[in-house]
Amino acid sequence: VSLRQLVSSYRMQQAMTQAALDVRDQAIAAAPQRSGTYRKSFGVEPGKAYIPTRRNPQVRSVAFVTNTAPHAVFLEAYAYQHKRRNTLGSLTRKKGR
């Protein structure tokens, strides 16, 4: 199995989805509880990403942590701009990503 096949394989997709589920669970635990809408709106979407490289562009398995609450983008952006706690942003800083 080549590296190119490995990074786009079904097993890699499963691993990426499991990692995203772990991040989603941490985000749910850290999310504000006021109305519960933001907290209940976290999800995971598996997918493929095109990674441009100099020699051989690759397609890789990925998974995205999403939030479908109507105010999610504003909450994260406002908190980031004003150096307050933003749920997903603070989780990525803790993990060093």
C-alpha positions in Angstrom: 0.0 0.0 0.0 1.4 3.3 -1.0 1.3 6.5 1.2 -1.0 8.1 -1.4 -3.5 5.1 -1.0 -3.1 5.2 2.8 -4.0 8.9 3.3 -7.2 8.5 1.3 -8.2 5.1 2.5 -11.4 4.1 4.3 -9.4 3.2 7.4 -7.8 6.7 7.4 -11.3 8.2 7.0 -12.5 6.3 10.0 -9.5 7.5 12.1 -10.1 11.1 11.0 -13.8 10.9 11.8 -13.0 9.4 15.3 -10.5 12.2 16.0 -13.1 14.8 14.9 -15.7 13.1 17.2 -13.3 13.5 20.1 -12.8 17.2 19.3 -16.6 17.6 19.0 -17.1 16.1 22.4 -14.6 18.4 23.9 -16.2 21.4 22.2 -19.6 20.4 23.5 -18.2 20.2 27.0 -16.5 23.6 26.7 -19.4 25.4 25.0 -21.6 28.0 26.8 -24.9 26.7 28.1 -27.1 29.8 27.9 -29.8 28.6 25.5 -28.2 25.2 24.6 -28.6 25.9 20.8 -24.9 26.4 20.2 -23.9 23.3 22.3 -26.5 21.1 20.6 -25.4 22.2 17.1 -21.9 20.6 16.9 -21.5 17.8 14.3 -18.8 16.0 12.3 -18.6 15.8 8.5 -16.2 13.3 6.9 -14.8 14.3 3.6 -11.8 14.5 1.2 -9.3 17.4 0.9 -7.2 18.2 -2.1 -3.6 19.0 -0.8 -1.5 20.8 -3.4 2.2 19.9 -3.3 5.1 20.7 -5.6 5.4 17.3 -7.1 2.3 15.2 -6.5 -0.9 16.8 -5.3 -2.9 14.4 -3.1 -6.4 13.8 -2.0 -6.6 13.0 1.7 -9.3 11.7 4.1 -10.4 14.4 6.5 -13.2 15.1 8.9 -14.5 18.6 9.9 -16.1 19.6 13.2 -19.0 21.8 12.3 -21.6 23.9 14.2 -24.9 24.7 12.5 -26.2 27.2 15.0 -27.1 30.4 13.2 -24.9 32.4 15.6 -21.9 30.1 15.7 -19.7 32.0 13.2 -20.4 35.3 15.1 -19.7 33.7 18.5 -16.3 32.3 17.4 -15.2 35.4 15.4 -16.3 37.9 18.1 -14.6 36.0 20.9 -11.4 35.7 18.8 -11.3 39.4 18.0 -11.9 40.4 21.6 -9.5 37.8 23.1 -12.4 36.0 24.9 -13.1 32.3 25.1 -14.1 30.9 21.7 -14.9 27.2 21.9 -13.3 25.7 18.8 -10.5 28.3 18.7 -9.5 27.6 22.3 -9.5 23.9 21.7 -7.1 24.2 18.8 -4.7 26.4 20.8 -4.6 23.9 23.6 -3.7 21.1 21.2 -1.1 23.2 19.5 -2.7 23.0 16.0 
